[in-house]
Amino acid sequence: METVNLDELVGVRVTGTDGRRVGRISALIAEDRGGDCVVCAVRIETHGFASRLLRWMAMALSPATFRRRLAQKPLDVAWDTLDWADMRQPRLREQAH
């Protein structure tokens, strides 16, 4: 088992089952399980910073009816659905929704 600092995982690129880039890890989601803090999922941002900034500006200038279409939500992926064999390049074991 490899020991990794959690802050080193933020920003790591995640690839899909087909080898294509899915996004980058932006956060780790943890739960309290009997006094232990256990990472149960990772949040993956599917768009880069510039894309998110442009989308935010478009949302700020657009009518409320279009804002829902422009809103881009990150993927929350369960820890177990990622292949951590290479900690520098985790891969999805199944297709993300």
C-alpha positions in Angstrom: 0.0 0.0 0.0 1.3 3.4 -1.0 1.1 6.4 1.4 0.0 9.6 -0.2 -0.8 13.1 1.3 -4.4 14.0 0.4 -3.4 17.5 -0.8 -1.2 15.8 -3.5 -4.3 14.3 -5.1 -6.0 17.7 -5.7 -5.3 18.7 -9.3 -4.5 15.2 -10.5 -5.9 14.4 -13.9 -8.4 11.5 -14.1 -8.9 9.5 -17.2 -11.9 7.4 -18.3 -12.2 3.8 -19.2 -11.4 4.7 -22.8 -8.2 6.6 -21.8 -9.6 10.0 -22.5 -9.3 12.9 -20.0 -12.3 13.2 -17.7 -11.1 16.1 -15.6 -9.1 17.0 -12.5 -9.7 16.2 -8.9 -10.9 19.4 -7.2 -11.9 18.0 -3.8 -12.0 14.9 -1.6 -15.3 14.0 0.1 -15.0 12.3 3.5 -17.4 10.8 6.1 -17.1 10.2 9.8 -17.3 6.4 10.4 -17.0 5.6 14.0 -14.5 8.3 14.8 -12.4 7.7 11.7 -12.4 10.1 8.8 -12.8 8.0 5.6 -12.5 9.4 2.1 -15.6 8.1 0.3 -15.6 10.1 -3.0 -13.7 12.6 -5.1 -15.1 15.6 -6.9 -13.9 15.9 -10.5 -14.1 19.2 -12.3 -14.8 18.5 -16.0 -14.0 21.9 -17.3 -10.8 24.0 -16.9 -10.6 27.3 -15.1 -10.9 29.5 -18.2 -14.0 27.6 -19.3 -15.6 27.9 -15.9 -14.8 31.6 -15.8 -16.4 32.2 -19.2 -19.4 30.1 -18.2 -19.8 32.2 -15.0 -19.6 35.5 -17.0 -22.3 34.2 -19.4 -24.5 33.1 -16.5 -24.1 36.6 -14.8 -25.2 38.3 -18.0 -28.0 35.9 -19.2 -31.6 35.8 -18.1 -32.6 33.4 -15.3 -34.2 31.0 -17.7 -30.9 30.2 -19.4 -28.8 29.9 -16.2 -29.8 26.3 -15.5 -28.6 25.2 -18.9 -25.3 27.0 -18.4 -24.7 25.6 -14.9 -22.0 22.9 -15.1 -21.8 20.6 -12.1 -18.7 18.6 -11.2 -18.7 14.8 -11.0 -18.8 13.2 -7.6 -17.2 9.8 -8.1 -17.0 7.1 -5.4 -13.5 6.3 -4.2 -14.0 2.6 -5.1 -14.9 3.3 -8.7 -11.4 4.7 -9.4 -8.4 2.5 -10.2 -5.6 3.8 -8.0 -2.8 1.5 -9.3 -1.0 4.7 -10.5 -1.7 7.5 -8.0 -0.4 10.1 -10.5 -3.0 9.0 -13.1 -6.1 7.5 -11.6 -8.6 5.9 -14.0 -12.3 5.4 -13.8 -13.2 1.7 -13.7 -16.7 2.4 -15.1 -18.3 5.2 -17.1 -19.2 8.3 -15.0 -22.7 9.7 -15.2 
